[in-house]
Amino acid sequence: MSDRKPFLLRLDPALLEALTRWANDDLRSLNGQIEFLLRKALREAGRVKEPPSPDASRPSRGKA
């Protein structure tokens, strides 16, 4: 079962249309695009910690 909580979001029709086009361009669902943009805005505003980089757990291999 998902931890996600549904809620109603009212948007201006023009904003909804623009978000839908952007989501389609990025091959995301509208919901996924809105969540992506909100997470990005939270990171940029310093409201959430950065997720660990996939490379952070790998030991470094110094190049010679």
ZAMARGU-4260 file (C-alpha; in steps of 0.2 Angstrom, whole numbers, plus 5000, padded with zeros to 4 digits):
<rodrens>
0) 5000/5000/5000 | 5006/5017/4996 | 5011/5031/5009 | 5005/5044/4997 | 4990/5055/5002
5) 4978/5061/4989 | 4972/5079/4989 | 4962/5091/4978 | 4972/5104/4969 | 4963/5118/4960
10) 4973/5126/4945 | 4970/5139/4932 | 4965/5130/4916 | 4980/5138/4907 | 4992/5132/4920
15) 4985/5115/4920 | 4987/5114/4901 | 5005/5120/4901 | 5009/5108/4915 | 5001/5094/4905
20) 5011/5098/4889 | 5027/5099/4900 | 5023/5082/4908 | 5021/5074/4890 | 5037/5082/4884
25) 5046/5074/4899 | 5037/5057/4897 | 5029/5059/4914 | 5012/5059/4921 | 5004/5075/4926
30) 5005/5070/4944 | 5023/5064/4942 | 5028/5081/4934 | 5020/5091/4948 | 5028/5080/4961
35) 5045/5082/4952 | 5043/5101/4951 | 5038/5102/4969 | 5053/5092/4975 | 5065/5102/4964
40) 5058/5118/4972 | 5060/5112/4989 | 5078/5106/4986 | 5082/5123/4978 | 5074/5133/4993
45) 5084/5122/5005 | 5068/5115/5013 | 5074/5096/5011 | 5090/5087/5011 | 5098/5082/4994
50) 5095/5063/4991 | 5111/5053/4991 | 5120/5052/4975 | 5120/5035/4967 | 5139/5036/4966
55) 5141/5041/4984 | 5141/5023/4990 | 5154/5017/4977 | 5172/5017/4982 | 5182/5029/4972
60) 5194/5022/4959 | 5208/5035/4957 | 5213/5037/4939 | 5231/5036/4935
</rodrens>
